[in-house]
Amino acid sequence: MSKALSIIILIMMALHLWRPLGLPGLRKRKDVWKIAVFALAAIALTTLLSHEL
């Protein structure tokens, strides 16, 4: 699951650099770091939940 999530996040980051997504908080190209922070949190949560079960 975390590998698929990583690939999706990388694609989102590349698309955002090419053309900003226009979502609230992601209107400029320099906001790509926000996607990276979200990705780190999502992957950490996925890993934590998979090791807890």
N, CA, C and O atoms as a GROMACS GRO file, in nm:
protein
  212
    1MET      N    1   0.082  -0.119   0.000
    1MET     CA    2   0.000   0.000   0.000
    1MET      C    3   0.086   0.126   0.000
    1MET      O    4   0.056   0.221  -0.071
    2SER      N    5   0.192   0.125   0.080
    2SER     CA    6   0.275   0.246   0.087
    2SER      C    7   0.351   0.271  -0.044
    2SER      O    8   0.382   0.386  -0.076
    3LYS      N    9   0.382   0.164  -0.118
    3LYS     CA   10   0.449   0.182  -0.248
    3LYS      C   11   0.355   0.248  -0.348
    3LYS      O   12   0.395   0.338  -0.421
    4ALA      N   13   0.230   0.203  -0.350
    4ALA     CA   14   0.131   0.263  -0.441
    4ALA      C   15   0.106   0.408  -0.403
    4ALA      O   16   0.094   0.494  -0.489
    5LEU      N   17   0.098   0.433  -0.273
    5LEU     CA   18   0.078   0.570  -0.225
    5LEU      C   19   0.196   0.659  -0.263
    5LEU      O   20   0.176   0.774  -0.300
    6SER      N   21   0.316   0.606  -0.255
    6SER     CA   22   0.435   0.682  -0.293
    6SER      C   23   0.434   0.720  -0.441
    6SER      O   24   0.467   0.832  -0.477
    7ILE      N   25   0.394   0.626  -0.524
    7ILE     CA   26   0.389   0.653  -0.668
    7ILE      C   27   0.284   0.757  -0.701
    7ILE      O   28   0.308   0.846  -0.782
    8ILE      N   29   0.168   0.746  -0.638
    8ILE     CA   30   0.061   0.844  -0.661
    8ILE      C   31   0.105   0.983  -0.617
    8ILE      O   32   0.079   1.081  -0.687
    9ILE      N   33   0.170   0.992  -0.503
    9ILE     CA   34   0.217   1.122  -0.452
    9ILE      C   35   0.324   1.180  -0.544
    9ILE      O   36   0.323   1.300  -0.571
   10LEU      N   37   0.416   1.098  -0.593
   10LEU     CA   38   0.518   1.147  -0.685
   10LEU      C   39   0.457   1.201  -0.814
   10LEU      O   40   0.501   1.303  -0.867
   11ILE      N   41   0.356   1.132  -0.864
   11ILE     CA   42   0.287   1.179  -0.984
   11ILE      C   43   0.217   1.312  -0.956
   11ILE      O   44   0.222   1.404  -1.038
   12MET      N   45   0.153   1.323  -0.840
   12MET     CA   46   0.087   1.449  -0.804
   12MET      C   47   0.188   1.564  -0.795
   12MET      O   48   0.159   1.675  -0.839
   13MET      N   49   0.304   1.537  -0.738
   13MET     CA   50   0.406   1.640  -0.724
   13MET      C   51   0.458   1.684  -0.860
   13MET      O   52   0.478   1.803  -0.885
   14ALA      N   53   0.480   1.588  -0.949
   14ALA     CA   54   0.528   1.622  -1.083
   14ALA      C   55   0.424   1.703  -1.159
   14ALA      O   56   0.457   1.801  -1.225
   15LEU      N   57   0.298   1.662  -1.150
   15LEU     CA   58   0.191   1.737  -1.216
   15LEU      C   59   0.179   1.878  -1.159
   15LEU      O   60   0.155   1.973  -1.233
   16HIS      N   61   0.196   1.890  -1.029
   16HIS     CA   62   0.184   2.022  -0.966
   16HIS      C   63   0.298   2.115  -1.009
   16HIS      O   64   0.276   2.235  -1.026
   17LEU      N   65   0.416   2.059  -1.028
   17LEU     CA   66   0.527   2.142  -1.076
   17LEU      C   67   0.504   2.187  -1.220
   17LEU      O   68   0.541   2.298  -1.257
   18TRP      N   69   0.444   2.099  -1.300
   18TRP     CA   70   0.417   2.131  -1.439
   18TRP      C   71   0.303   2.231  -1.450
   18TRP      O   72   0.314   2.332  -1.520
   19ARG      N   73   0.194   2.204  -1.382
   19ARG     CA   74   0.078   2.293  -1.381
   19ARG      C   75   0.012   2.281  -1.245
   19ARG      O   76  -0.036   2.173  -1.210
   20PRO      N   77   0.009   2.389  -1.166
   20PRO     CA   78  -0.048   2.382  -1.032
   20PRO      C   79  -0.190   2.324  -1.031
   20PRO      O   80  -0.269   2.350  -1.122
   21LEU      N   81  -0.219   2.246  -0.928
   21LEU     CA   82  -0.345   2.173  -0.920
   21LEU      C   83  -0.465   2.265  -0.897
   21LEU      O   84  -0.576   2.231  -0.937
   22GLY      N   85  -0.445   2.379  -0.834
   22GLY     CA   86  -0.555   2.473  -0.812
   22GLY      C   87  -0.641   2.442  -0.691
   22GLY      O   88  -0.744   2.505  -0.670
   23LEU      N   89  -0.600   2.345  -0.612
   23LEU     CA   90  -0.674   2.312  -0.491
   23LEU      C   91  -0.645   2.419  -0.385
   23LEU      O   92  -0.542   2.486  -0.393
   24PRO      N   93  -0.734   2.436  -0.287
   24PRO     CA   94  -0.705   2.534  -0.181
   24PRO      C   95  -0.571   2.504  -0.113
   24PRO      O   96  -0.549   2.393  -0.065
   25GLY      N   97  -0.484   2.600  -0.110
   25GLY     CA   98  -0.352   2.583  -0.052
   25GLY      C   99  -0.247   2.534  -0.150
   25GLY      O  100  -0.129   2.528  -0.115
   26LEU      N  101  -0.287   2.500  -0.271
   26LEU     CA  102  -0.194   2.450  -0.372
   26LEU      C  103  -0.211   2.527  -0.502
   26LEU      O  104  -0.229   2.468  -0.608
   27ARG      N  105  -0.204   2.657  -0.494
   27ARG     CA  106  -0.228   2.740  -0.611
   27ARG      C  107  -0.099   2.782  -0.682
   27ARG      O  108  -0.104   2.826  -0.796
   28LYS      N  109   0.016   2.770  -0.616
   28LYS     CA  110   0.144   2.812  -0.675
   28LYS      C  111   0.237   2.692  -0.687
   28LYS      O  112   0.221   2.593  -0.616
   29ARG      N  113   0.333   2.701  -0.779
   29ARG     CA  114   0.428   2.590  -0.797
   29ARG      C  115   0.514   2.568  -0.673
   29ARG      O  116   0.556   2.455  -0.646
   30LYS      N  117   0.542   2.674  -0.600
   30LYS     CA  118   0.628   2.659  -0.483
   30LYS      C  119   0.558   2.589  -0.366
   30LYS      O  120   0.621   2.561  -0.264
   31ASP      N  121   0.428   2.560  -0.379
   31ASP     CA  122   0.355   2.489  -0.275
   31ASP      C  123   0.371   2.338  -0.283
   31ASP      O  124   0.302   2.265  -0.212
   32VAL      N  125   0.462   2.291  -0.367
   32VAL     CA  126   0.482   2.147  -0.382
   32VAL      C  127   0.531   2.084  -0.252
   32VAL      O  128   0.511   1.964  -0.231
   33TRP      N  129   0.594   2.158  -0.166
   33TRP     CA  130   0.641   2.105  -0.039
   33TRP      C  131   0.525   2.059   0.048
   33TRP      O  132   0.541   1.969   0.131
   34LYS      N  133   0.408   2.120   0.032
   34LYS     CA  134   0.292   2.080   0.111
   34LYS      C  135   0.248   1.938   0.074
   34LYS      O  136   0.204   1.862   0.160
   35ILE      N  137   0.260   1.904  -0.054
   35ILE     CA  138   0.228   1.768  -0.097
   35ILE      C  139   0.328   1.670  -0.036
   35ILE      O  140   0.290   1.560   0.005
   36ALA      N  141   0.455   1.710  -0.030
   36ALA     CA  142   0.558   1.623   0.029
   36ALA      C  143   0.533   1.599   0.178
   36ALA      O  144   0.550   1.487   0.226
   37VAL      N  145   0.492   1.702   0.250
   37VAL     CA  146   0.463   1.686   0.393
   37VAL      C  147   0.343   1.594   0.411
   37VAL      O  148   0.344   1.507   0.499
   38PHE      N  149   0.240   1.613   0.329
   38PHE     CA  150   0.123   1.525   0.336
   38PHE      C  151   0.163   1.381   0.305
   38PHE      O  152   0.114   1.288   0.369
   39ALA      N  153   0.252   1.363   0.208
   39ALA     CA  154   0.296   1.229   0.170
   39ALA      C  155   0.370   1.161   0.285
   39ALA      O  156   0.346   1.044   0.314
   40LEU      N  157   0.458   1.232   0.351
   40LEU     CA  158   0.531   1.175   0.464
   40LEU      C  159   0.436   1.132   0.575
   40LEU      O  160   0.451   1.024   0.633
   41ALA      N  161   0.337   1.216   0.603
   41ALA     CA  162   0.240   1.183   0.707
   41ALA      C  163   0.155   1.062   0.667
   41ALA      O  164   0.129   0.975   0.749
   42ALA      N  165   0.111   1.058   0.541
   42ALA     CA  166   0.028   0.948   0.495
   42ALA      C  167   0.104   0.815   0.496
   42ALA      O  168   0.049   0.713   0.536
   43ILE      N  169   0.229   0.818   0.452
   43ILE     CA  170   0.309   0.694   0.450
   43ILE      C  171   0.341   0.649   0.593
   43ILE      O  172   0.340   0.530   0.622
   44ALA      N  173   0.368   0.743   0.680
   44ALA     CA  174   0.394   0.708   0.820
   44ALA      C  175   0.269   0.646   0.884
   44ALA      O  176   0.278   0.548   0.958
   45LEU      N  177   0.154   0.703   0.855
   45LEU     CA  178   0.029   0.649   0.910
   45LEU      C  179   0.000   0.509   0.853
   45LEU      O  180  -0.042   0.420   0.926
   46THR      N  181   0.023   0.492   0.724
   46THR     CA  182   0.003   0.361   0.661
   46THR      C  183   0.096   0.256   0.723
   46THR      O  184   0.053   0.144   0.752
   47THR      N  185   0.221   0.293   0.743
   47THR     CA  186   0.318   0.200   0.802
   47THR      C  187   0.280   0.169   0.947
   47THR      O  188   0.286   0.053   0.989
   48LEU      N  189   0.242   0.269   1.022
   48LEU     CA  190   0.204   0.248   1.161
   48LEU      C  191   0.084   0.156   1.172
   48LEU      O  192   0.081   0.066   1.255
   49LEU      N  193  -0.016   0.179   1.088
   49LEU     CA  194  -0.136   0.095   1.094
   49LEU      C  195  -0.108  -0.049   1.048
   49LEU      O  196  -0.167  -0.143   1.102
   50SER      N  197  -0.019  -0.066   0.952
   50SER     CA  198   0.008  -0.202   0.905
   50SER      C  199   0.091  -0.282   1.007
   50SER      O  200   0.079  -0.404   1.012
   51HIS      N  201   0.172  -0.215   1.085
   51HIS     CA  202   0.253  -0.286   1.186
   51HIS      C  203   0.177  -0.307   1.315
   51HIS      O  204   0.214  -0.392   1.395
   52GLU      N  205   0.072  -0.232   1.338
   52GLU     CA  206  -0.008  -0.248   1.458
   52GLU      C  207  -0.100  -0.369   1.447
   52GLU      O  208  -0.136  -0.429   1.548
   53LEU      N  209  -0.140  -0.404   1.325
   53LEU     CA  210  -0.235  -0.515   1.308
   53LEU      C  211  -0.162  -0.642   1.305
   53LEU      O  212  -0.223  -0.748   1.292
   0.00000   0.00000   0.00000
